[in-house]
Amino acid sequence: MRGLISVLLLSLSSSVLLAQPRYFDWKEVAPGVYAAIGKPGVLSNAAVILTEEGVVVVDTHLRPSWAQDLLAHIRRITDRPVRFVINTHWHNDHTQGNRAYQAAFPRGTVFIAHHRTREDLLSKGIPNLEQTRRMLPERITRLRQQLAEGKREDGSPLDEAARRALEAQLADSEAYLRELEQLEITLPDLTFERSLRLWLGDRQIDVLYFGEGHTQGDVFVYLPQEQVLITGDMLVGGLPFMRDASPLAWASTLEQVGRLPIRTIIPGHGDVQIGTARLELYVRYLRELEQLVREQIQRGASLQEATEALLQDPRLMRYASEFPNFRNGLLGPNGNIAKMYQALRSHGS
């Protein structure tokens, strides 16, 4: 199969090889295995796996138009259909593009996720979509008003750069709303509890559930022959995002997956990682954050007091150089400190 894929790639014309998706940086990480790294503004990544029996896509982005762009590039390199789409978790920036594959292959694509992700799509994904449909027109109205009045939200005048930025935000919001008006959530056809193995030709693809973390239903896609791990948002370029997380379980889940032989990681956001250094960093950070927040709770600190103390604690601040937007990711109701504090209090720690 590897020989077949190599011949296929070598036979491509130079114009096809030079062609790139509009919204993604396309990177081959192993023979026939690609990372589609979202360009600025596109938010999330995908992975694409070529096999003798069709294509497997992992995660599908926020907008069907972005998924369509990726699909167009897939069609430049193979005429085989997309047989399977795997959603690593329910968040809309990983699932709302499902519709593009469903439309392109109405009888041939199987959607796979953990059974908890299916539950989350029903209980959270569909309401989230409806809420965005309601709120986005209000944002568009505000942007139009700012442009008409020539003022920022704080009342200060718009300079030319700010005006251009607002015009771009308005055009982008209007385009997204047009897509949302036609969008329906595509639920998985196939769910599982602990593991699922796909054999496509001689390509082995394992879909694995090790426990909760970023959400209750995060799965990893693992290619044992190539030692490639696709993590969804269990591992990203920035801090762990904990809005829907199980903070106390996250590190243990990563420790389990870290026992696999891994050469290359395709994260949910951010660039391809070689080796397991970032996964190990995540585990250390999560373990230390848990310990530091527990110390504050044991001292009787409120959330505000704990936050103020931790922002001065060199044991936590040493991670600032490892993560972009470190301070912002710590703060707020969905920030790492608040979510860890709430999790520990809920468990009586």
C-alpha positions in Angstrom: 0.0 0.0 0.0 2.8 2.4 0.8 4.3 1.7 -2.6 1.0 2.4 -4.3 0.7 5.7 -2.5 4.2 6.7 -3.4 3.6 6.0 -7.1 0.4 8.0 -6.9 2.2 11.0 -5.3 5.1 10.8 -7.8 2.7 10.8 -10.7 1.1 14.1 -9.7 1.9 17.0 -12.0 4.0 19.8 -10.7 1.0 22.2 -10.8 -0.9 19.9 -8.4 2.1 19.5 -6.1 2.4 23.3 -5.9 -1.4 23.8 -5.3 -2.2 24.4 -1.6 -5.5 24.7 0.2 -6.6 28.3 0.8 -7.2 27.9 4.5 -4.6 25.3 5.5 -0.9 24.6 5.5 -0.6 21.1 4.1 2.1 18.9 5.6 2.9 15.3 5.0 3.9 13.7 8.3 4.2 10.0 7.1 3.6 8.4 3.7 0.0 9.1 2.8 -0.7 10.9 6.2 -1.2 14.6 6.2 -1.8 17.4 8.7 -4.0 20.3 7.5 -2.9 23.1 9.9 -5.4 25.9 10.1 -4.1 29.3 8.9 -4.7 32.3 11.1 -8.4 32.8 11.6 -9.3 29.2 10.7 -8.9 28.0 14.3 -8.4 24.3 14.1 -6.6 21.5 12.3 -7.5 18.3 10.5 -5.7 15.1 9.6 -6.1 13.3 6.3 -5.1 9.6 5.9 -5.0 8.0 2.4 -5.6 4.3 2.1 -6.2 1.8 -0.7 -9.9 1.8 0.1 -10.6 5.5 0.6 -9.7 8.5 2.7 -10.1 9.1 6.4 -10.5 12.7 7.7 -10.1 13.6 11.3 -12.0 16.7 12.4 -13.8 19.1 10.1 -13.5 22.7 11.3 -16.0 25.4 12.2 -17.3 26.2 8.7 -18.4 23.9 5.9 -16.6 26.2 3.4 -13.3 25.4 5.2 -14.1 21.7 5.0 -14.9 22.1 1.3 -11.6 23.8 0.7 -9.8 20.8 2.3 -12.0 18.4 0.4 -11.0 20.1 -2.9 -7.4 19.6 -2.1 -7.9 16.0 -1.2 -9.5 15.5 -4.6 -6.3 16.9 -6.2 -4.3 14.1 -4.8 -6.7 11.1 -4.9 -9.9 10.1 -6.7 -10.9 7.8 -3.8 -13.9 8.9 -1.7 -13.8 10.0 1.9 -14.9 6.7 3.6 -14.7 7.9 7.2 -14.8 11.1 9.2 -13.7 10.9 12.8 -14.6 13.7 15.2 -12.3 13.8 18.2 -14.9 15.7 20.3 -18.1 17.7 20.0 -16.9 21.3 19.8 -18.2 23.2 16.8 -14.7 24.1 15.4 -14.2 20.3 15.0 -17.6 19.1 13.8 -19.6 21.8 11.9 -17.7 21.0 8.7 -19.2 17.4 8.8 -21.9 18.6 6.5 -19.5 19.2 3.6 -18.5 15.5 3.6 -22.1 14.4 4.0 -23.1 16.5 1.0 -20.2 15.3 -1.1 -20.6 11.6 -0.3 -24.3 11.2 0.7 -24.2 7.4 0.8 -20.6 6.7 1.4 -19.1 8.5 4.4 -19.4 7.0 7.9 -19.0 9.5 10.8 -17.3 8.1 13.9 -17.0 9.5 17.5 -17.2 8.3 21.1 -20.7 7.7 22.3 -20.3 10.6 24.8 -19.5 12.9 21.9 -22.8 12.0 20.3 -24.5 12.8 23.5 -22.7 16.1 23.7 -23.6 17.0 20.1 -27.3 16.5 21.0 -27.3 18.2 24.3 -24.7 21.0 23.6 -23.8 21.1 19.9 -27.3 21.7 18.6 -28.2 24.3 21.2 -24.8 26.0 20.7 -25.6 26.3 16.9 -29.0 27.8 17.6 -27.5 30.3 20.1 -24.9 31.4 17.5 -27.6 31.9 14.9 -29.4 34.2 17.3 -26.4 36.1 18.5 -24.5 36.6 15.3 -27.0 39.1 13.7 -26.7 41.2 16.8 -22.9 41.3 16.3 -23.4 42.2 12.7 -25.7 45.1 13.6 -23.1 46.4 16.1 -20.3 46.3 13.6 -22.4 48.1 11.0 -23.3 50.8 13.5 -19.7 51.3 14.5 -18.7 51.7 10.9 -21.6 54.1 10.2 -20.8 56.3 13.2 -17.0 56.0 12.7 -16.5 55.1 16.4 -15.2 52.1 18.3 -17.3 50.5 21.0 -15.7 52.8 23.6 -16.7 55.9 21.6 -13.3 56.8 20.4 -12.9 57.6 16.7 -11.9 54.9 14.2 -8.6 55.4 12.4 -8.1 53.9 8.9 -6.6 50.7 10.2 -9.4 50.1 12.7 -12.0 50.8 10.0 -10.4 48.2 7.7 -10.3 45.7 10.6 -14.0 46.3 11.4 -14.9 46.0 7.7 -13.1 42.6 7.6 -14.9 41.4 10.7 -18.2 42.5 9.3 -17.6 40.6 6.0 -16.5 37.6 7.8 -19.4 37.6 10.2 -21.9 38.0 7.3 -20.3 35.1 5.4 -20.4 32.9 8.5 -24.1 33.7 9.1 -24.9 32.7 5.5 -23.3 29.3 6.2 -25.1 28.9 9.6 -28.5 29.5 8.0 -28.0 26.3 5.9 -26.2 24.3 8.6 -27.4 21.2 10.4 -25.4 19.2 12.9 -24.3 15.8 11.5 -24.3 13.2 14.2 -22.0 10.2 14.2 -23.2 7.0 12.6 -20.8 4.8 14.6 -19.9 5.2 18.2 -17.9 3.0 20.6 -16.8 2.7 24.3 -13.0 2.1 24.5 -11.5 1.4 21.1 -12.2 0.9 17.4 -9.8 -0.4 14.8 -10.2 0.3 11.1 -8.3 -1.8 8.5 -8.3 -0.2 5.1 -6.0 -2.2 2.9 -3.0 -2.8 5.1 -3.4 0.6 6.9 -4.3 0.1 10.5 -6.1 3.1 12.2 -6.9 2.9 15.9 -9.5 5.2 17.5 -8.9 5.2 21.2 -10.7 6.5 24.3 -8.6 6.7 27.5 -10.9 8.9 29.6 -12.1 12.4 30.1 -10.1 15.5 29.6 -10.9 18.5 27.3 -14.5 17.1 27.2 -16.1 13.9 28.4 -15.7 12.2 25.0 -12.2 13.0 23.6 -10.7 10.3 21.3 -7.2 9.9 19.9 -6.5 8.6 16.4 -3.4 6.5 16.3 -1.5 5.0 13.4 0.8 2.3 15.0 2.8 1.5 11.8 3.7 5.2 11.4 3.6 6.1 15.1 1.5 9.1 14.4 -0.9 10.4 17.0 -3.8 12.8 16.3 -5.0 14.3 19.5 -7.8 16.8 18.9 -7.8 19.4 21.6 -6.4 17.1 24.3 -3.1 18.7 23.1 -2.9 22.1 21.4 -0.3 24.8 20.9 -1.5 26.9 23.8 -2.8 26.2 27.3 -5.4 23.5 27.9 -8.9 25.0 27.2 -11.1 23.9 30.1 -14.6 25.3 29.4 -16.1 21.8 29.2 -13.2 19.9 30.8 -12.6 17.4 33.5 -9.4 19.1 34.8 -8.5 16.4 37.3 -8.7 13.6 34.7 -6.8 15.3 31.9 -3.2 14.6 33.0 -4.0 10.9 33.7 -5.6 10.5 30.3 -2.5 12.0 28.6 -0.2 9.8 30.6 -2.0 6.7 29.3 -1.8 7.8 25.7 1.8 8.8 26.2 2.7 5.1 26.7 2.2 4.5 23.0 5.2 4.6 20.7 4.9 8.1 19.2 7.0 9.8 16.6 4.7 12.6 15.4 1.7 14.4 16.9 -1.0 16.3 15.0 -2.6 18.5 17.6 -6.1 20.1 17.5 -4.6 23.6 17.2 -1.0 24.6 16.5 1.8 23.1 14.5 2.8 19.5 14.1 4.9 18.2 17.0 7.9 15.8 16.7 8.2 13.5 19.6 6.3 13.7 22.9 7.9 16.7 24.6 4.8 18.8 24.4 2.6 16.0 25.7 4.9 15.6 28.6 4.9 19.4 29.2 1.1 19.3 29.3 1.2 16.5 32.0 3.7 18.4 34.1 1.7 21.7 33.9 -1.6 20.1 34.7 -0.1 18.1 37.7 1.6 21.2 39.0 -1.5 23.4 38.5 -3.6 20.9 40.4 -1.1 20.8 43.3 -0.8 24.6 43.5 -4.5 25.2 43.5 -5.0 22.5 46.1 -2.5 24.3 48.3 -4.6 27.5 48.1 -7.8 25.6 48.9 -6.2 24.0 51.9 -5.2 27.5 53.1 -8.9 28.5 52.9 -8.3 30.9 50.0 -11.3 32.1 47.9 -11.0 31.8 44.1 -10.0 35.4 43.9 -7.4 35.1 46.6 -6.0 31.9 45.0 -5.8 33.6 41.6 -3.9 36.5 43.0 -1.5 34.3 44.8 -0.9 32.0 41.9 -0.2 34.9 39.5 2.8 35.7 41.8 3.9 32.1 42.3 7.1 31.3 40.3 6.3 27.6 40.2 3.3 28.4 37.9 4.8 31.5 36.2 7.7 29.4 34.9 5.3 28.0 32.3 4.6 31.4 30.8 7.4 31.0 28.2 5.9 27.7 27.1 2.4 28.8 26.2 1.2 31.8 24.1 -1.4 34.0 25.9 -0.5 32.3 29.2 -1.9 34.8 31.5 -5.2 35.2 29.6 -5.6 31.4 29.6 -5.3 31.3 33.4 -8.0 33.9 34.0 -11.7 34.2 33.7 -14.6 31.8 34.5 -13.3 29.3 32.0 -9.6 29.9 32.8 -7.4 27.2 34.1 -7.3 28.5 37.6 -11.0 28.8 38.0 -11.8 25.5 36.4 -9.2 23.6 38.5 -10.4 25.4 41.7 -14.0 24.4 41.0 -13.1 20.8 40.2 -11.1 20.4 43.4 -13.8 22.0 45.5 -16.4 19.7 43.9 -14.2 16.7 44.8 -13.8 17.9 48.4 -10.1 18.6 48.0 
